[in-house]
Amino acid sequence: MPFEPLFCDRCHESIPDADLECGKAVRLGGRVLHVACAFRRAMPGPGRALTFLLALAAGAGAGFAIVRVQALEAERRAAPKVVSADDLARQLDALDGRIRATFDANRAATAEQVKALGLDLRDANVKSLDAATASLRAELQRQADATVSRFEANEQQLASIKEWVGEVRARAAALAQPRPAESAAVPPAPVPAPAPPTPPAVEPPGPQVAPPAPGRPAVDPEAQARIDDELARLLKMLKDPDPSRSFSATYKLKELKDLRASPALVETLLKHKDYYTRLGAATALGELKSCDAVPALIDALDDKDELVRVAAGEAIATIRGEATKPLVGLSKKELRTVKDDLSRWWKENEGAVRTRLAQPQPKAP
């Protein structure tokens, strides 16, 4: 029979037959491996722990068997050459018993090690699950806190809206009361020209004071600076994408009563996506009695939300100084008629209204 060389399936080095006989190499599942390669193959990953332990047990058993066989062989050589068949049978039986006992002991030890390894893996899985549960609980708590914060912000916004709706209803009830028609403007009697005044004494120039905003009384420079800062902050807040902040800005601009906010409020009324903010802008323009906002308020009568249309109509009534027909439940044709009437009225009475409210004509573009 021709000689067939053997090679290790892991390191691919040749394996003499003597290595298999002395236990330096083993056969596992149809493969030939050096004992060290078998150990390295079994070492990586928890899935190969059993293979490693079995290889370790097999190597230990083979090594013990080989050493014992060698010892017995040495004893046999040292013993007298004449050995009966019965003695040989007894020795073989004893050797077989010892080998079986050693193998059973190694198998029991291997089973204990596998059991301990399984317990270790189970403990690791339990710890991993505990960590994942703690992380999930923390995320759920964070989500719950964020939801509670949003609910609180919504409750504050609803409280502000409720207060504002009460003001709007009270204003609507007041405007519903019959009022005398605005008397026609009577030209004032001519006043005799006064005598030329005596030239006043020349005083040293004082600090320059910025002219007050239209519709506001004169204030000292420090107070005016505070008003300017507050106006700039509210106008920036009016452009905030958060509807609750932009709505709050319209409410505060209504309280500030500064006509310089009219252009920004007009843009908000016509372009903002949130209808509460558009409603707030219409109400604020009515509170300011802004003549520059009348065309935009008339256009807002076509708003898709009825509350905004009602607020725009009440703002026009406030600027006009007399009650108007409530804009609730009107058809498109009726709204068109109201818009045409208001546009005609504004074209005919803009100058008189601006004079009454002490608001100058807009500058030509």
C-alpha positions as CSV (number, residue, x, y, z in Angstrom):
1,M,0.0,0.0,0.0
2,P,1.6,3.3,-1.0
3,F,2.5,5.8,1.8
4,E,-0.1,8.7,2.1
5,P,1.4,11.7,4.0
6,L,-0.9,13.5,6.4
7,F,-1.2,17.2,6.9
8,C,-2.7,19.4,9.6
9,D,-6.1,20.8,8.4
10,R,-5.3,24.1,10.2
11,C,-1.6,24.9,9.8
12,H,-1.1,22.6,6.8
13,E,2.2,21.1,8.1
14,S,3.0,17.4,7.7
15,I,2.1,15.1,10.5
16,P,4.1,11.9,10.9
17,D,2.4,8.7,12.1
18,A,4.5,8.8,15.2
19,D,2.7,12.1,16.3
20,L,-0.6,10.3,16.1
21,E,0.7,7.4,18.1
22,C,2.3,9.6,20.8
23,G,-0.6,12.0,21.1
24,K,1.0,15.1,19.5
25,A,-1.8,15.0,16.8
26,V,-5.4,13.8,16.9
27,R,-8.2,12.9,14.5
28,L,-11.4,14.9,14.9
29,G,-14.4,14.4,12.7
30,G,-12.4,13.1,9.8
31,R,-9.7,15.8,10.2
32,V,-6.1,15.5,11.3
33,L,-4.9,18.3,13.6
34,H,-2.0,19.0,15.8
35,V,-3.1,19.2,19.4
36,A,-2.1,22.9,19.5
37,C,-4.0,23.6,16.3
38,A,-7.0,21.8,17.8
39,F,-6.8,24.0,20.8
40,R,-6.5,27.2,18.7
41,R,-9.4,26.1,16.6
42,A,-11.6,25.6,19.6
43,M,-10.5,28.8,21.4
44,P,-12.3,31.6,19.5
45,G,-16.0,32.3,20.1
46,P,-18.4,30.9,22.7
47,G,-20.0,28.6,20.1
48,R,-16.8,26.5,19.9
49,A,-16.4,26.1,23.7
50,L,-17.7,22.6,23.7
51,T,-15.4,21.5,20.8
52,F,-12.5,23.0,22.8
53,L,-13.4,21.1,25.9
54,L,-14.0,17.9,24.1
55,A,-10.6,18.3,22.3
56,L,-9.0,19.0,25.7
57,A,-10.6,15.9,27.3
58,A,-9.6,13.8,24.3
59,G,-6.1,15.0,24.4
60,A,-5.8,14.5,28.1
61,G,-7.3,11.0,27.9
62,A,-5.0,10.1,25.0
63,G,-2.0,11.4,26.8
64,F,-2.8,9.6,29.9
65,A,-3.5,6.4,28.0
66,I,-0.2,6.7,26.1
67,V,1.8,7.4,29.2
68,R,0.2,4.5,31.0
69,V,0.7,2.2,28.1
70,Q,4.4,3.2,27.9
71,A,4.7,2.6,31.7
72,L,3.1,-0.8,31.4
73,E,5.3,-1.6,28.4
74,A,8.3,-0.7,30.5
75,E,7.0,-3.0,33.3
76,R,6.4,-5.8,30.8
77,R,9.9,-5.5,29.5
78,A,11.3,-5.4,32.9
79,A,9.2,-8.5,34.0
80,P,10.2,-12.0,33.2
81,K,9.6,-13.0,29.6
82,V,7.3,-15.8,30.5
83,V,3.9,-14.4,31.1
84,S,0.8,-16.6,31.2
85,A,-2.2,-15.8,29.1
86,D,-4.3,-15.4,32.3
87,D,-1.9,-12.8,33.7
88,L,-2.0,-10.9,30.4
89,A,-5.8,-10.9,30.3
90,R,-6.0,-9.7,33.9
91,Q,-3.5,-6.9,33.2
92,L,-5.5,-5.9,30.1
93,D,-8.7,-5.9,32.1
94,A,-7.2,-3.7,34.8
95,L,-5.8,-1.3,32.2
96,D,-9.2,-1.2,30.4
97,G,-10.9,-0.4,33.8
98,R,-8.4,2.4,34.6
99,I,-8.8,3.9,31.1
100,R,-12.6,3.7,31.4
101,A,-12.5,5.3,34.9
102,T,-10.2,8.1,33.6
103,F,-12.4,8.7,30.6
104,D,-15.6,8.9,32.8
105,A,-13.9,11.3,35.2
106,N,-12.8,13.5,32.3
107,R,-16.3,13.4,30.8
108,A,-17.8,14.4,34.1
109,A,-15.4,17.3,34.5
110,T,-16.1,18.4,30.9
111,A,-19.9,18.3,31.7
112,E,-19.3,20.5,34.8
113,Q,-17.3,22.9,32.7
114,V,-19.9,23.1,30.0
115,K,-22.6,23.7,32.7
116,A,-20.6,26.4,34.3
117,L,-20.0,28.0,30.8
118,G,-23.7,27.9,30.2
119,L,-24.4,29.6,33.5
120,D,-21.9,32.3,32.7
121,L,-23.5,32.9,29.3
122,R,-26.9,33.1,30.9
123,D,-25.6,35.7,33.5
124,A,-24.1,37.8,30.7
125,N,-27.5,37.7,28.8
126,V,-29.3,38.7,31.9
127,K,-27.0,41.7,32.5
128,S,-27.3,42.7,28.8
129,L,-31.2,42.6,29.1
130,D,-31.1,44.6,32.3
131,A,-28.9,47.3,30.7
132,A,-31.3,47.4,27.6
133,T,-34.3,47.7,29.9
134,A,-32.7,50.5,31.9
135,S,-31.9,52.4,28.7
136,L,-35.5,51.9,27.4
137,R,-37.0,53.1,30.7
138,A,-34.8,56.2,30.5
139,E,-35.9,56.9,26.9
140,L,-39.6,56.4,27.9
141,Q,-39.1,58.8,30.8
142,R,-37.6,61.4,28.6
143,Q,-40.4,61.1,26.1
144,A,-43.0,61.4,28.9
145,D,-41.3,64.5,30.2
146,A,-41.2,66.1,26.7
147,T,-44.9,65.2,26.3
148,V,-45.8,66.8,29.6
149,S,-43.9,69.9,28.7
150,R,-45.8,70.2,25.4
151,F,-49.1,69.7,27.2
152,E,-48.2,72.5,29.7
153,A,-47.2,74.8,26.8
154,N,-50.5,74.0,25.1
155,E,-52.5,74.7,28.2
156,Q,-50.8,78.1,28.6
157,Q,-51.5,78.9,25.0
158,L,-55.2,77.8,25.4
159,A,-55.4,80.0,28.5
160,S,-54.1,83.0,26.5
161,I,-56.5,82.3,23.7
162,K,-59.4,82.0,26.1
163,E,-58.5,85.3,27.6
164,W,-58.2,86.9,24.2
165,V,-61.5,85.4,22.9
166,G,-63.2,86.9,25.9
167,E,-61.8,90.3,25.0
168,V,-62.9,89.8,21.4
169,R,-66.4,88.9,22.4
170,A,-66.6,91.8,24.8
171,R,-65.4,94.2,22.1
172,A,-67.9,92.6,19.6
173,A,-70.7,93.1,22.2
174,A,-69.7,96.8,22.7
175,L,-69.5,97.3,18.9
176,A,-73.0,95.7,18.5
177,Q,-74.5,98.6,20.6
178,P,-76.1,101.3,18.3
179,R,-73.8,104.3,17.9
180,P,-74.6,107.7,16.4
181,A,-73.2,108.1,12.9
182,E,-70.0,109.9,12.8
183,S,-70.7,113.5,12.4
184,A,-69.5,115.2,9.3
185,A,-66.3,117.0,9.7
186,V,-67.0,120.7,10.3
187,P,-64.2,123.0,9.2
188,P,-62.9,125.0,12.2
189,A,-63.5,128.7,12.4
190,P,-60.6,130.8,11.2
191,V,-58.4,131.9,14.1
192,P,-57.1,135.5,13.9
193,A,-53.4,135.6,13.3
194,P,-51.5,136.2,16.6
195,A,-49.1,139.0,17.1
196,P,-45.5,138.3,16.3
197,P,-44.0,136.6,19.4
198,T,-41.1,138.0,21.2
199,P,-38.0,136.0,20.3
200,P,-37.1,133.7,23.2
201,A,-33.8,133.7,24.9
202,V,-31.3,131.4,23.4
203,E,-30.7,128.3,25.5
204,P,-27.8,125.9,25.3
205,P,-28.6,122.9,23.2
206,G,-29.8,119.9,25.3
207,P,-29.6,116.2,24.4
208,Q,-31.2,115.1,21.2
209,V,-34.4,113.2,21.7
210,A,-35.8,110.9,19.1
211,P,-39.3,111.8,17.9
212,P,-42.0,109.6,19.4
213,A,-43.5,106.9,17.3
214,P,-46.9,107.8,15.6
215,G,-49.7,107.3,18.1
216,R,-47.5,107.4,21.2
217,P,-46.8,110.3,23.6
218,A,-43.4,111.7,23.9
219,V,-41.2,109.8,26.4
220,D,-37.7,110.4,27.8
221,P,-34.7,108.9,25.8
222,E,-34.2,106.0,28.3
223,A,-37.8,104.9,28.2
224,Q,-37.8,105.2,24.4
225,A,-34.7,103.0,24.2
226,R,-36.5,100.4,26.3
227,I,-39.5,100.6,24.0
228,D,-37.4,100.2,20.9
229,D,-35.6,97.2,22.3
230,E,-38.9,95.5,23.3
231,L,-40.4,96.3,19.8
232,A,-37.3,94.8,18.1
233,R,-37.5,91.7,20.3
234,L,-41.3,91.2,19.6
235,L,-40.9,91.7,15.9
236,K,-38.2,89.0,15.8
237,M,-40.4,86.8,17.9
238,L,-43.3,87.3,15.5
239,K,-41.3,85.5,12.8
240,D,-40.6,82.5,15.0
241,P,-41.8,79.2,13.4
242,D,-43.3,78.1,16.7
243,P,-47.0,79.2,16.5
244,S,-47.2,79.6,20.3
245,R,-44.3,82.2,20.3
246,S,-45.6,84.1,17.2
247,F,-49.1,84.2,18.7
248,S,-47.7,85.5,22.0
249,A,-45.8,88.2,20.0
250,T,-49.1,89.5,18.5
251,Y,-50.7,89.7,21.9
252,K,-47.7,91.6,23.4
253,L,-47.6,94.0,20.4
254,K,-51.3,94.7,21.0
255,E,-50.4,95.7,24.5
256,L,-47.3,97.7,23.4
257,K,-49.5,99.9,21.1
258,D,-46.7,101.0,18.8
259,L,-47.7,101.7,15.2
260,R,-44.3,100.8,14.0
261,A,-45.3,97.2,14.3
262,S,-48.0,97.6,11.7
263,P,-46.0,96.4,8.6
264,A,-44.9,93.2,10.4
265,L,-48.4,92.5,11.7
266,V,-49.8,93.0,8.2
267,E,-47.4,90.5,6.7
268,T,-48.3,88.1,9.5
269,L,-52.0,88.5,8.9
270,L,-51.6,87.8,5.2
271,K,-49.0,85.1,5.1
272,H,-48.7,83.2,8.4
273,K,-49.8,79.5,8.3
274,D,-51.2,79.4,11.8
275,Y,-54.7,80.8,12.0
276,Y,-54.5,81.7,15.7
277,T,-51.5,83.9,14.8
278,R,-53.4,85.5,11.9
279,L,-56.3,86.1,14.3
280,G,-53.9,87.7,16.8
281,A,-52.4,89.9,14.1
282,A,-55.9,91.2,13.0
283,T,-56.9,91.9,16.6
284,A,-53.6,93.7,17.3
285,L,-54.0,95.9,14.2
286,G,-57.5,96.8,15.3
287,E,-56.2,97.7,18.8
288,L,-53.5,99.9,17.2
289,K,-56.1,101.5,14.9
290,S,-53.6,101.3,12.1
291,C,-54.9,103.1,9.0
292,D,-52.0,101.5,6.9
293,A,-53.5,98.1,7.7
294,V,-57.0,98.8,6.5
295,P,-56.4,97.4,2.9
296,A,-54.9,94.2,4.3
297,L,-57.7,93.8,6.8
298,I,-60.2,94.1,4.0
299,D,-58.3,91.4,2.1
300,A,-58.3,89.2,5.2
301,L,-62.1,89.0,4.9
302,D,-61.4,86.3,2.4
303,D,-59.4,84.2,4.9
304,K,-60.2,80.5,5.0
305,D,-60.8,80.6,8.7
306,E,-64.0,82.3,10.0
307,L,-62.4,83.5,13.3
308,V,-59.8,85.4,11.3
309,R,-62.5,87.0,9.1
310,V,-64.5,88.0,12.2
311,A,-61.4,89.5,13.8
312,A,-60.5,91.4,10.7
313,G,-64.1,92.8,10.5
314,E,-64.0,93.9,14.1
315,A,-60.6,95.6,13.6
316,I,-62.0,97.6,10.6
317,A,-65.0,98.6,12.8
318,T,-62.6,99.8,15.5
319,I,-60.7,101.9,13.0
320,R,-63.9,103.1,11.4
321,G,-65.4,104.1,14.7
322,E,-68.8,102.5,14.2
323,A,-70.3,99.1,14.3
324,T,-70.4,96.9,11.2
325,K,-72.4,93.9,10.2
326,P,-71.2,90.7,12.0
327,L,-69.2,88.5,9.5
328,V,-70.6,85.2,10.8
329,G,-72.2,82.7,8.5
330,L,-72.0,84.9,5.4
331,S,-71.8,83.4,2.0
332,K,-69.1,84.2,-0.5
333,K,-71.4,86.6,-2.4
334,E,-72.3,88.4,0.8
335,L,-68.6,88.7,1.8
336,R,-67.8,90.1,-1.6
337,T,-70.5,92.7,-1.1
338,V,-69.1,93.6,2.3
339,K,-65.6,93.9,0.9
340,D,-66.7,96.1,-2.0
341,D,-68.6,98.4,0.5
342,L,-65.6,98.7,2.8
343,S,-63.2,99.3,-0.1
344,R,-65.5,102.1,-1.4
345,W,-65.8,103.6,2.1
346,W,-62.0,103.5,2.6
347,K,-61.4,105.2,-0.7
348,E,-63.8,108.0,0.1
349,N,-62.9,108.5,3.8
350,E,-59.3,107.6,4.2
351,G,-58.2,111.2,4.6
352,A,-60.8,112.0,7.2
353,V,-60.0,108.8,9.2
354,R,-56.3,109.5,9.1
355,T,-57.0,113.1,10.3
356,R,-59.2,111.9,13.2
357,L,-56.6,109.3,14.3
358,A,-53.6,111.6,13.7
359,Q,-51.9,109.3,11.3
360,P,-50.1,110.7,8.3
361,Q,-50.5,109.5,4.7
362,P,-48.2,106.7,3.8
363,K,-45.0,107.6,2.0
364,A,-45.1,107.1,-1.8
365,P,-42.9,104.1,-2.8
